[in-house]
């Protein structure tokens, strides 16, 4: 089990620690609902240093990224980031990731913790272009400072104007007394804020200064459990649950990051799938009676026939109702379609809704 550079701090704060993607991670501190509300209404900090970072450099770095990712990275300018995925050769997804253009001929790829080795091997296997690849995952830490007051609380820690960093843009600047920190207007919560990339040796100073600056705003540490409820309320996909090696980006509602203006791994097959139409789709649903849907629960029709599976589910703290994501046949994928979630032999009615569940 690996530790992050901040594990000792989480333990000293009394966090409940769990194994996650090979790391010892804080799942919660004071409780999921309280932590969820802190991020929705104020500001909270996640240690997500288990995420993976690859640095791709050289004249062919963009060409390699264009080959292995579904989105069009050629539109990126320095200081911009892009959500994308790595399609596999069978129509599924190796991983989803964020691509950052750091400078000309240099890109940072941020991948899921559980897929670091798999993604590295996949990209390496396609690197016949002489691109310099460095796996810097073990050397860098990542804090997600999220919530509507994050910008105001963090502004004293940097000389740049945080309000000027647009969504999915970033700056490399001073932060909390450390130079050359990536300050990225990204996150997995839907409540605004920033993600901060810095070296392991620098992150404890940053953590301490972030909590000093945020004290007047009621800043709190937040665990992975609330990260999951926050992302699910936004309908954001979680790799391993909602997308995996067998789910097509088109089935998963990720057509918007699948650009056929270029050739990429398996693009021809995905293009044919788009033209023919998918047979199933990932949908969001809300229970219309009490109940909590969970991962792998069956989705059934009015006659009780199994038509799909729940990929993610929870009791949404902001909405006080059971919500989830799951794959269903296209006939059941339209808004307001009635489906049922089988919870301990009871078929609980639900309706398909437009994402996100949580509207600010």
Beta strands, then each sheet from edge to edge (+ up, - down):
strand 1: 16-20
strand 2: 23-28
strand 3: 44-47
strand 4: 52-57
strand 5: 81-87
strand 6: 93-103
strand 7: 106-111
strand 8: 132-135
strand 9: 140-146
strand 10: 170-175
strand 11: 178-184
strand 12: 193-199
strand 13: 220-221
strand 14: 280-287
strand 15: 298-300
strand 16: 306-316
strand 17: 321-329
strand 18: 338-343
strand 19: 346-353
sheet 1: 1+ 2-
sheet 2: 10+ 11- 12+ 9- 3+ 13+
sheet 3: 5+ 6- 7+ 4- 8+
sheet 4: 14+ 17- 16+ 15- 18+ 19- 14+
end
